[in-house]
């Protein structure tokens, strides 16, 4: 078969079976050149396609909207892709980048690139009742929608009414006009927004009067809000120290949420920021020539399942509104089912890195409608390889899902390798396609160990051990070292599963580990419990 590779013709042998699977003769396997190879001066380079080796430059010119979804197991290259994309967008379009950083995994990189890191929960506050350029009536609706998303207040209409009423009274007490955007006093100075503490005070005063017909409802409404106003946890109930202008116009910014105590607090911060940013972009309007000048802002939501899954989340609403605002969201997750199907159905682009579980593939295939051939190829993807789904704006006879040989970053992604030679079964040894190693990206490896509670010193020592051995280690020695550092077996099992190992191989690994730790004496049988 004759193929065009980088401007020259070469002859390549392809079996009839492969040709029939690819269906090349009846349907082109990749989008046309004008979609893949857009103007390099006004698009972001991602990598080369797997079949025809065509450079793929991403632009929102041909897709439904500028929003992006990324899925793939731990170590597949999601974080590396996000970092590369943000750097190149900043270079090509002068785009600002805002990372809403759930676990604090991007903060070191942002510092290294000269960006800003702002840590909520570490002396920084975000007032939930700030207007962000909105009318008080509109902001109240957003606040109530957020509270409904994060609590069960929607099941208690009277408590909802009392809370909404108290928020309105708090604004009125501070001399705000409810249907006006710019709020100033008689001297022309900006008014100070109330806080959730003012709302709790108003509800408490109402309860103390003793005249309300349903005191239990009132007490429960107070109790619900107090979780956000407790001393030491009032991150959203004090005047803001975080300035929105700094977040959206200062180049690369990492909003580190790892200092907040739980998922609810992190979700509250992320939803509030999305609401403020959406309003700021709407008020500013699209820049002249925005369709050809890229994006002013890119917002990253990585593993933000609590706000990416709910249908009434602002993340879902922004994606559904498409090109209305001149900024793009990048929503990433290991688990595709943590991202609402409405997001996959509406984002302009989806990058699918290695996905392991069948139920995840079912979810993706049902949402994006790619072929069984493409599904099979996704299961075979290595680190940094991916499938790309483009939601093209114009009808086309070309497939909208295609394969990239590798995401080409600003620098080669460094991989660590685990040798499985001593733990795979006889059946696996006879399978010539069975890999004798598994690999993962260095930065994903370090992030995972940090999540398991390992200190930076121990992570650095383990990384040095890999580097001394040409970035390789046998899997049994690797697990022994991690157990000595205090990582429990359940977490180790999850780590190995994320690396793509099956249960039988993991059981063999732990058996060999127990033998090595006991000096190989006795050959006792170890009981290994693997939890989903």
DOKOL-62646 format. One record per residue (C-alpha): residue in three letters; x, y, z. Coordinates in pm, whole numbers, padded with zeros to 5 digits, always signed. Layout:
DOKOL-62646
ALAXYZ;...
***
This chain:
DOKOL-62646
UNK+00000+00000+00000;UNK+00129+00351-00089;UNK+00102+00611+00189;UNK+00193+00980+00219;UNK+00433+01038+00508;UNK+00554+01391+00585;UNK+00544+01499+00220;UNK+00693+01182+00059;UNK+00558+00851-00066;UNK+00665+00525+00093;UNK+00554+00165+00048;UNK+00422-00012+00354;UNK+00307-00371+00388;UNK-00038-00403+00544;UNK-00230-00728+00574;UNK-00574-00767+00419;UNK-00715-00818+00767;UNK-00582-00481+00886;UNK-00718-00309+00576;UNK-01063-00461+00627;UNK-01067-00355+00993;UNK-00961+00000+00914;UNK-01210+00025+00630;UNK-00969+00258+00450;UNK-01100+00176+00104;UNK-01455+00284+00177;UNK-01414+00551+00443;UNK-01116+00778+00515;UNK-00981+00698+00865;UNK-00893+01057+00957;UNK-01045+01404+00912;UNK-00929+01611+00613;UNK-00605+01805+00611;UNK-00775+02143+00646;UNK-00918+02027+00981;UNK-00605+01855+01112;UNK-00340+02091+00983;UNK-00479+02435+01054;UNK-00280+02759+01051;UNK+00016+02682+01283;UNK+00038+03049+01383;UNK-00318+03040+01518;UNK-00355+02691+01667;UNK-00198+02458+01925;UNK+00017+02168+01807;UNK-00075+01835+01971;UNK+00100+01557+01777;UNK+00084+01345+01459;UNK-00195+01114+01353;UNK-00138+00742+01383;UNK-00221+00633+01027;UNK-00115+00909+00786;UNK+00133+01083+01021;UNK-00034+01422+00963;UNK+00046+01701+01215;UNK-00262+01785+01423;UNK-00299+02148+01529;UNK-00596+02209+01760;UNK-00820+02510+01707;UNK-01178+02583+01808;UNK-01246+02713+01455;UNK-01399+02387+01327;UNK-01551+02245+01647;UNK-01875+02320+01831;UNK-01705+02508+02116;UNK-01362+02561+02276;UNK-01423+02326+02570;UNK-01217+02006+02607;UNK-01266+01678+02796;UNK-00971+01448+02876;UNK-00998+01095+03016;UNK-00741+00825+03089;UNK-00605+00608+03367;UNK-00343+00737+03611;UNK-00008+00761+03435;UNK-00156+00779+03085;UNK-00037+01138+03033;UNK-00334+01364+03124;UNK-00137+01608+03340;UNK+00145+01622+03087;UNK-00102+01704+02809;UNK-00267+01979+03016;UNK+00066+02143+03096;UNK+00178+02128+02734;UNK-00153+02268+02610;UNK-00150+02562+02855;UNK+00209+02656+02768;UNK+00147+02645+02393;UNK-00183+02837+02417;UNK-00001+03107+02614;UNK+00267+03125+02344;UNK+00030+03121+02043;UNK-00265+03325+02175;UNK-00127+03488+02490;UNK-00400+03296+02676;UNK-00424+03315+03054;UNK-00451+02984+03239;UNK-00641+02919+03563;UNK-00597+02575+03720;UNK-00858+02493+03984;UNK-00623+02251+04157;UNK-00813+01996+04368;UNK-00514+01812+04517;UNK-00237+02071+04477;UNK-00061+01860+04214;UNK+00009+02149+03973;UNK+00142+02408+04217;UNK+00511+02306+04194;UNK+00498+02315+03815;UNK+00321+02653+03813;UNK+00592+02796+04040;UNK+00863+02658+03811;UNK+00705+02826+03509;UNK+00687+03161+03687;UNK+00311+03155+03753;UNK+00116+03248+04065;UNK-00007+03004+04332;UNK-00300+03104+04555;UNK-00392+02863+04834;UNK-00746+02876+04966;UNK-00757+02754+05324;UNK-00407+02887+05384;UNK-00488+03247+05470;UNK-00686+03329+05154;UNK-01062+03376+05148;UNK-01339+03396+04890;UNK-01662+03566+04994;UNK-01951+03360+04861;UNK-02173+03671+04848;UNK-01941+03884+04636;UNK-02130+03998+04328;UNK-01853+03970+04070;UNK-02032+04226+03854;UNK-02376+04067+03891;UNK-02702+04206+04025;UNK-02779+04083+04378;UNK-03093+03905+04256;UNK-02888+03710+03998;UNK-02614+03629+04248;UNK-02867+03497+04500;UNK-02998+03254+04237;UNK-02645+03127+04177;UNK-02571+03090+04547;UNK-02891+02894+04606;UNK-02820+02668+04309;UNK-02474+02598+04452;UNK-02613+02521+04799;UNK-02866+02285+04640;UNK-02588+02107+04453;UNK-02375+02057+04765;UNK-02647+01990+05025;UNK-02995+01839+05038;UNK-03171+02173+05088;UNK-03375+02119+04769;UNK-03570+01855+04962;UNK-03675+02117+05218;UNK-03850+02403+05035;UNK-03922+02601+05353;UNK-03556+02598+05459;UNK-03462+02702+05107;UNK-03708+02993+05120;UNK-03580+03107+05460;UNK-03217+03097+05343;UNK-03287+03288+05023;UNK-03489+03546+05214;UNK-03208+03595+05468;UNK-02946+03644+05193;UNK-03163+03913+05032;UNK-03203+04087+05369;UNK-02825+04080+05420;UNK-02774+04269+05093;UNK-03046+04519+05180;UNK-02892+04582+05524;UNK-02568+04677+05348;UNK-02764+04925+05130;UNK-02747+04722+04810;UNK-03008+04775+04540;UNK-03126+04436+04423;UNK-03152+04503+04048;UNK-02835+04711+03994;UNK-02486+04592+03894;UNK-02265+04878+04017;UNK-02319+04924+04389;UNK-02189+05251+04542;UNK-02272+05462+04845;UNK-02367+05830+04853;UNK-02001+05929+04816;UNK-01946+05704+04518;UNK-01744+05442+04705;UNK-01809+05070+04635;UNK-02034+04900+04889;UNK-01900+04611+05095;UNK-02077+04281+05029;UNK-02233+04092+05322;UNK-02105+03746+05416;UNK-02260+03415+05516;UNK-02202+03516+05878;UNK-02449+03801+05826;UNK-02700+03552+05684;UNK-02660+03320+05987;UNK-02700+03620+06220;UNK-03025+03723+06048;UNK-03167+03371+06073;UNK-03056+03343+06439;UNK-03224+03672+06528;UNK-03542+03549+06363;UNK-03526+03229+06569;UNK-03469+03421+06893;UNK-03783+03626+06833;UNK-03982+03304+06874;UNK-04261+03415+06644;UNK-04188+03191+06347;UNK-04447+02919+06287;UNK-04201+02635+06215;UNK-03900+02678+06449;UNK-03747+02340+06353;UNK-03721+02448+05990;UNK-03550+02768+06096;UNK-03303+02588+06322;UNK-03216+02342+06045;UNK-03158+02626+05798;UNK-02916+02784+06048;UNK-02740+02454+06110;UNK-02695+02397+05737;UNK-02515+02728+05683;UNK-02304+02713+05999;UNK-02084+02442+05845;UNK-01944+02722+05626;UNK-01905+02980+05904;UNK-01726+02788+06182;UNK-01404+02950+06305;UNK-01117+02802+06110;UNK-01350+02680+05833;UNK-01500+03015+05729;UNK-01310+03024+05401;UNK-01622+03152+05219;UNK-01768+03363+05500;UNK-01507+03640+05521;UNK-01431+03930+05290;UNK-01240+03812+04983;UNK-00864+03828+04973;UNK-00861+03661+04629;UNK-00907+03913+04351;UNK-01084+03787+04038;UNK-00877+04012+03809;UNK-00560+03843+03935;UNK-00701+03498+03863;UNK-00812+03563+03506;UNK-00551+03805+03373;UNK-00216+03719+03533;UNK-00083+03455+03298;UNK-00071+03111+03461;UNK-00244+03087+03802;UNK-00288+02782+04025;UNK-00578+02806+04272;UNK-00468+02540+04520;UNK-00770+02387+04698;UNK-00576+02114+04882;UNK-00579+02322+05202;UNK-00960+02303+05223;UNK-01089+02032+05457;UNK-01319+01830+05229;UNK-01473+01777+04885;UNK-01772+02000+04963;UNK-01549+02297+05039;UNK-01343+02239+04724;UNK-01655+02210+04511;UNK-01793+02531+04664;UNK-01473+02714+04568;UNK-01472+02576+04213;UNK-01840+02652+04147;UNK-01806+03006+04283;UNK-01501+03074+04065;UNK-01678+02940+03754;UNK-01976+03164+03822;UNK-01758+03473+03869;UNK-01546+03399+03561;UNK-01847+03333+03340;UNK-02000+03665+03440;UNK-01671+03850+03392;UNK-01629+03707+03041;UNK-01990+03785+02955;UNK-01961+04146+03067;UNK-01632+04196+02885;UNK-01782+04057+02564;UNK-01594+03879+02290;UNK-01284+04055+02171;UNK-01285+04185+01816;UNK-01174+03902+01595;UNK-01195+03651+01881;UNK-01280+03369+01641;UNK-00935+03408+01484;UNK-00736+03520+01789;UNK-00775+03222+02017;UNK-00894+03228+02376;UNK-00837+03482+02649;UNK-00860+03224+02928;UNK-00834+02847+02978;UNK-00973+02696+03300;UNK-00860+02350+03411;UNK-01082+02122+03623;UNK-00889+01801+03698;UNK-01067+01522+03891;UNK-01339+01769+03989;UNK-01604+01497+03991;UNK-01839+01671+04233;UNK-01904+01957+03989;UNK-01847+01770+03664;UNK-02109+01503+03720;UNK-02422+01693+03823;UNK-02648+01808+03540;UNK-02724+02143+03708;UNK-02356+02223+03772;UNK-02215+02545+03629;UNK-01949+02337+03453;UNK-02219+02156+03256;UNK-02408+02480+03190;UNK-02097+02651+03051;UNK-02027+02362+02813;UNK-02387+02363+02691;UNK-02370+02735+02620;UNK-02085+02666+02377;UNK-01915+02969+02223;UNK-02105+03225+02425;UNK-01799+03317+02634;UNK-01446+03370+02509;UNK-01282+03114+02736;UNK-01237+02739+02731;UNK-01264+02474+03001;UNK-01046+02164+03018;UNK-01221+01893+03221;UNK-01009+01587+03304;UNK-01070+01264+03496;UNK-00945+00908+03536;UNK-01306+00793+03555;UNK-01520+00899+03256;UNK-01839+00834+03451;UNK-01737+01117+03686;UNK-01799+01353+03394;UNK-02160+01417+03297;UNK-02270+01265+02967;UNK-02399+01613+02883;UNK-02036+01734+02884;UNK-01917+01462+02646;UNK-02217+01531+02423;UNK-02146+01903+02405;UNK-01770+01965+02433;UNK-01595+02053+02110;UNK-01306+01807+02165;UNK-01247+01493+02369;UNK-00901+01341+02417;UNK-00919+00974+02519;UNK-00596+00833+02660;UNK-00564+00475+02786;UNK-00893+00350+02937;UNK-00904+00010+03102;UNK-01246-00087+03237;UNK-01520-00205+03003;UNK-01786+00002+03177;UNK-01581+00317+03110;UNK-01546+00223+02744;UNK-01921+00156+02726;UNK-01988+00502+02869;UNK-01750+00675+02628;UNK-01867+00483+02323;UNK-02231+00553+02407;UNK-02158+00924+02455;UNK-01928+00977+02155;UNK-02053+00706+01919;UNK-01715+00583+01793;UNK-01665+00247+01619;UNK-01579-00088+01772;UNK-01246-00071+01587;UNK-01169+00257+01762;UNK-01274+00106+02095;UNK-01029-00179+02048;UNK-00749+00064+01961;UNK-00816+00270+02275;UNK-00759-00039+02492;UNK-00415-00078+02332;UNK-00297+00281+02381;UNK+00037+00336+02552;UNK+00152+00630+02763;UNK+00090+00955+02577;UNK-00105+00795+02292;UNK-00468+00895+02249;UNK-00784+00901+02042;UNK-00933+01240+01956;UNK-01303+01310+01904;UNK-01391+01636+01729;UNK-01749+01764+01737;UNK-01726+01934+01397;UNK-01961+02222+01319;UNK-02025+02119+00957;UNK-02153+01783+00829;UNK-01864+01576+00697;UNK-01820+01225+00552;UNK-01500+01189+00754;UNK-01479+01019+01094;UNK-01479+01252+01391;UNK-01270+01016+01608;UNK-00911+00941+01506;UNK-00584+00825+01663;UNK-00273+01021+01755;UNK+00058+00839+01760;UNK+00170+01038+02065;UNK+00110+01370+02238;UNK+00428+01563+02168;UNK+00508+01781+02466;UNK+00753+02061+02517;UNK+01006+01809+02643;UNK+01014+01427+02633;UNK+00789+01279+02899;UNK+01003+01070+03135;UNK+00864+00725+03208;UNK+00943+00477+03486;UNK+00924+00104+03412;UNK+00835-00191+03636;UNK+00970-00533+03536;UNK+00706-00809+03564;UNK+00926-01100+03453;UNK+00919-01282+03786;UNK+00545-01251+03852;UNK+00356-01321+03530;UNK+00196-01664+03497;UNK+00299-01947+03260;UNK-00005-01870+03042;UNK+00098-01506+03023;UNK+00455-01608+02933;UNK+00321-01809+02638;UNK+00126-01507+02518;UNK+00373-01330+02291;UNK+00167-01009+02309;UNK+00191-00996+02689;UNK+00410-00705+02795;UNK+00689-00785+03042;UNK+00687-00429+03178;UNK+00440-00158+03276;UNK+00523+00211+03256;UNK+00396+00537+03402;UNK+00498+00900+03380;UNK+00736+01026+03647;UNK+00515+01324+03737;UNK+00202+01106+03773;UNK+00401+00859+03983;UNK+00514+01136+04221;UNK+00162+01279+04243;UNK+00015+00940+04331;UNK+00270+00877+04607;UNK+00200+01222+04748;UNK-00170+01135+04763;UNK-00079+00818+04956;UNK+00087+01036+05220;UNK+00454+00987+05131;UNK+00678+01281+05218;UNK+00869+01467+04947;UNK+01199+01331+05083;UNK+01086+00970+05048;UNK+00943+01035+04701;UNK+01273+01191+04595;UNK+01472+00893+04728;UNK+01249+00648+04539;UNK+01284+00855+04219;UNK+01664+00847+04257;UNK+01649+00466+04286;UNK+01469+00451+03950;UNK+01715+00694+03790;UNK+02019+00493+03907;UNK+01877+00183+03735;UNK+01798+00347+03400;UNK+01443+00429+03521;UNK+01364+00059+03578;UNK+01293-00159+03882;UNK+01151-00505+03932;UNK+00796-00482+04064;UNK+00857-00692+04378;UNK+01142-00470+04501;UNK+00928-00168+04419;UNK+00638-00288+04637;UNK+00873-00386+04921;UNK+01016-00034+04928;UNK+00672+00129+04931;UNK+00549-00096+05213;UNK+00857-00006+05417;UNK+00762+00359+05366;UNK+00420+00291+05516;UNK+00190+00264+05213;UNK-00087+00014+05286;UNK-00151-00280+05058;UNK-00493-00159+04950;UNK-00339+00159+04804;UNK-00065-00043+04640;UNK-00328-00266+04481;UNK-00508+00041+04343;UNK-00178+00177+04210;UNK-00103-00149+04024;UNK-00457-00167+03885;UNK-00426+00188+03754;UNK-00103+00079+03583;UNK-00308-00180+03393;UNK-00232-00502+03585;UNK-00500-00765+03636;UNK-00596-00924+03967;UNK-00405-01250+03909;UNK-00080-01065+03841;UNK-00128-00844+04147;UNK-00189-01147+04370;UNK+00131-01304+04234;UNK+00321-00982+04308;UNK+00207-00970+04670;UNK+00288-01338+04713;UNK+00644-01278+04590;UNK+00670-00973+04815;UNK+00575-01177+05123;UNK+00829-01444+05030;UNK+01104-01184+04984;UNK+01025-01013+05315;UNK+01036-01348+05498;UNK+01362-01447+05331;UNK+01193-01701+05103;UNK+01156-01954+05386;UNK+00848-02169+05438;UNK+00654-02071+05124;UNK+00351-01984+05334;UNK+00041-01889+05138;UNK-00052-01524+05181;UNK-00412-01414+05180;UNK-00447-01119+04945;UNK-00769-00922+04928;UNK-00818-00699+04626;UNK-01089-00437+04657;UNK-01257-00267+04363;
***
